[in-house]
């Protein structure tokens, strides 16, 4: 309809009627809208009581409803059978049977589909189905409308496969004898032909021979060519059911007779059936019967019977390989030339020269010739087998070139589909068709490109590897032309509206790392993928480009190029201004987790992903939350302990700060999923840390032993110096004064000491042995221990005995005696004893270490004596 522009309206006589026609078209468009409205009376008639059950509503609509309501009930029959099969069979199915007698085409077609659905769903047993549904199907299978009849026939043929043999024999085969008679209608005889083909595979060969074959012969000689054609096409099924012997004696003669039939459709059916049954004929039948028929078909196809030309071109590959063993060299060459002639049929220029024998064809003939060349392209792989791949260059390359450059898209489309099969057959000679691959990649039709892309990775691998036995020369020659062709194909797909072809192409381009070098991918394809992610508006295309880019990055071994691409992904996608780019960054990270190692993702992308928890767009945060379980699965403990802390921190922030309800819901669901996840443990790293810790503890023990050794030497030297100083010791009175002074100082220091946990066990005190070294004649270990560390005069006096532990000073005896008297009947708590021992670490000189060494040399009996008066000693010191 022409647009009406009122500012430039021309009210001349010629244009006025044009505007009136436009207005009339507008009114016609509006009329169906008004007519589709229902009046209140129509609405009242279509209204059904809501309290009715499904069965009651179905019965009511079938009884008094309109056709559209009855059709709805019939369409809903499988649902009713699932819900209540007994009531449906008792009340609904009889109503459907009554309605179908006067039903229209739409309800008939719906009923045929519903009956088939009930059979497929097995809602009832096959016995019940045959009892309730089979008679309705048989009644409607001969409907006067051909479409309805075919629909019911398809249902009947499906039912025959499921029915028991006896039921088929009594209900279908026996009535078939009368239905196949000439007195019956044409539609009845056509239905009988199709039933014959199905029944022949149901029974044994002798039953088929006795009850089916007479009917088959009768129908093959029917007066109507439609019946003869239909029965001829069913002879293949009959032959499969009766075996090779009966096929040779019964079916083959009928086929030969039908191949000479006056009707072209009958001859065509006979030819196709002969080709399909080649495997059932022996060599004699092929050479004496089938081959002469095929030769006559080929000869007549160009002269008198062009109707068979399309079928002949379609089956020629199967025919040539099926008769390959009986061909003479002359016949072999003759059939090859016949194929070449069909491959260029209808072209004004054939094999480089003008063909003056071809005349201008009508449009119908042109379509027929296009179909013939298309069938030749379909059979091209079979013809390579027929001539042997070694003879491809000599026999078939010119035809291959013509078919790949055919002016019609359907022909080139078929060649693109079969290109992979051709490449596989050529193997080491695949380089000979490289130019045709480039041609098809640069084809102006995207349909051709789409057909070629399906097996593009396999084709490119064959092209670059050149088969099993080829040298490196062919590989090098193939690469320079392939890369421009591939880039051109992608650009053409990108500029078209067929985004599915573009997506498919990008997915297949992921194979390029196995085909060309990483530098070629980096400079010709990788940056192009990034551009597509950033600029393309179709989400599937962007995702396909993102995944292919990740594959390219995976196989790129140059660190500089890798780092550059990673940096661009983070800056242009992850930190991009458009939220759409940030969403694509998350998609890309998902592909990276799929294709790369966990450590790679954690090293480069873990923290940039977590940064998106602060994204201002809720959709980005929502997608991130959905991705967090996969992100957590990349972590390993203890290597990624710090990353796990970052992840937990981000989740806490989302839980506390998120304001969007939808995002918060996903966050909570994600938290539950994360809690159920188990983090993988890096066993190797754990073993390294364990060995490291063991080595550290060994070094500490070695250092402690070394320190003990040094302290032992120091204590021995100190002991010698003390022995020298004891010879000039003062009198007992001065010693008593010093002892009182030391007691006073020690009691003041105890009030301010705090017991360290390390020394809560008195038995483990390292300085217990010091008392043994200096006071072996004293019966109480506590007294000697305290005096040895507090009284300077006592230390001086005891060290003067040249290592002997006996005390001779009377003042020291009186001191210990008085201490023993004061301690009688009085015991202090365990905590005071422990506080006394707390003084021991302050004396870190050589004396403490040497005393520890002395403890190891003290007999167990003396050790037992030292442990008895421990309480009394502590009482003296505290006071």
C-alpha angles and dihedrals in degrees: 000000000000116000115249112230107187095192090064101035116152113204095193119136094258097048097041093070089048092058091047090054090051091052091048090053089053091053091048090054091054097047098076089053091058093042093051092064115101124228120231089254092054091047090051091053091049094049117104129194108262093213092067118106121240093260093047092047091051092050091047094050093047091049103043108002130102125267094261091054092048090050089052090054092049091050089051093052096104089054092051090049091054094048102041113358097171096054092041092055092044101045112011104040095056089052090051090051091054094046094049091066090069100021124126128243095270094055091044092054091046091050092051091053093045093051090051091049092052089053093049094047091050092222089161135020118277089246091055091044093052090047095049107027108024096074092051090051093049091049093055100037090088095051115156091238110080094213093052091046092052091049093054090043091056089052091048093050090052090049092051090061091055100040123093116257094248093053091049091048096050101033102035115013099047095050088046092073092066094038092058095056122113089243090068125086123274091249091052092052092047090052089049091055093056093045089052091059092051096043093050090070093047100065138046121274096255092053090048090049093050102039109018108034095062089056090046092055091047093052092046087060096044117140092236116077090213090062093045090050093048093048091046091058090051092054090086091061091044091051093051089053099049101040136233099299096055090039091058094047102035113018101039095056090050091051092050090052093047090049088064094046119134092235115084093211090054092051090048092051090048092050094050092047091051091052092048092050097048092110091059095055123082124228093269093053090048096049099038102035114014100040096054090049092050092048090052091050091052093048095048095043095078097036116035109354113047090156089080093049097088093048092045092053090049095052098035096099093050090044095051094049092042092055095035095111095056099043119112116217089258093051090045091055091043094056091045091054090047089055092049091052092051091048092063098033112141097015118126090218120044125184092345100307137081117264107216093183092071114085132196107289130209121249091260092053091049091054089049092051091048088054090050093052090045090054090049089054088050091053096044096102090050090051090052088057089047094055095032120250091255089067095048097107093049101040111024112018093090090052090047090053092050094048093049090051096041112142092230121081096217090059094049090043091056091048090052090053093049095041094097092053090051091050092051092051094049093051107165092017093056091111088074091073096045093106091054090053090055089047094053092045089056095042115139091229117079089204089067091048091048091052092049095047092063092079098018097124092053092045093050092048090052090046096051096039092043095213127290101301104036126112129236093261094077091048092055093047093052099054103065093058096040098060097056089045092052094048091047092051092052093048092050091050090048094054093049128082093238098098093168090064089049091049092048091049093051091049092052092047088070086084093068096095087067092049110040137020125279092244091057090049092047096052100034108031115011098067089043089059091052090050090052091052091051100041111025117098099205114092098208090050091050092050092048090051091047093053093046090049089053090052090052090049090048093058096040109104099183109101095205093056091044093052091047093054093045091051091050092049091052097042102038099034110020094039097027122136094235116076087214090065091049089053089052088051089060090049089051091050089053090055090047091055088051097048105029135056121271092245091055092054093046092049099051111015110025098086096038088055092051090051088069090070084085093050112136093222116082094211091061092050090046093053090045092054090052089052097049096089090057089045091053091049089065093063125100127196129259094006096060098036093125091050090052089054090052091050092051091048092053092049091051090051091050092050093048103036105029112114102175110095096212093049091046091052091053091045092056092047090048092050091056090049092048091051091056092051122098118218115228116246122226099226093185093053091047090052091050092051090047091053090046092052092047090052090049092051090048090053091050092051091048091051091049092051090048091051091049089051092051092046090050091055091047093051093052091052090047091051091055092051091050091053090056093050096048093070089073097048122146129244126286093260093061089047092055092051092050090049092053090048093051091048091054093049092046094050090052092050093050091059090062100041122108118209111242116219090232092069103040091112109077094193089061095053106132094213100057091100092059090075090055090052095053107025108035090143093055117090096210120073094194094057095048092045092053097043093047091061101036111038116070094188090051092052090049094048096046094047090055092072092078094247094320111133099209118110119221100175114109092208091059090049092052089048094055093042092053090047091053092051093051092049095055111116094358122102126178127212125272091250092064091053089051091049089053092053088050087078091066099080091056089069098067095155126113092281097071093049094046090050090054088054090049091055090063089057096048116104118243092244093059090045089055091053092051093055096058106072096039095122096052093054093054092051092056092050096048093050 
